[in-house]
Amino acid sequence: MPKTMSRDQTITVVFDTDCILCSHWVRFLLRHEANQRLRFASSRKPVGRELARRFGLEPEHLDLTYLVVHDDKAFTKSDASLVLLGELKAPWSWLRVLHLIPRFLRDAVYDVVAKHRLRWFGEQKDCLLPAPEQRHRFLE
């Protein structure tokens, strides 16, 4: 996880737009981010797939994680979540303290949720429709 992050760089999140849990997470990020540095790409569209391939992930990998790209580094699973938590306003950013939990434990919990997310939370084709004032933050 990056120790210091430049406040003027964007962070790209490649996520499953068909997953209701993933879409709610993106909405949460948009509501609580400290700066408007986050950009979003669908894992189902060419821009998201190409970005994933650039960092060694195939489309099927994006069914079990999301990808966060910051400072030309790729983060997945719980590390991706910790990067994003660092972009939120307090008190949500305080959850970055979860980095103290060993990655193998964090990722084990992440994997269970990822494996069952569609069954537990559901899916809908392109369920995330950004507000008009936020559309520029979604990469096509």
Secondary structure by P-SEA (a helix, b strand, c coil): ccccccccbbbbbbcccccaaaaaaaaaaaaccccccbbbbbcccaaaaaaaaaacccaaaaacbbbbbcccccccaaaaaaaaaaacccccccccccccccaaaaaaaaaaaaaccccccccccccccccccccccccc
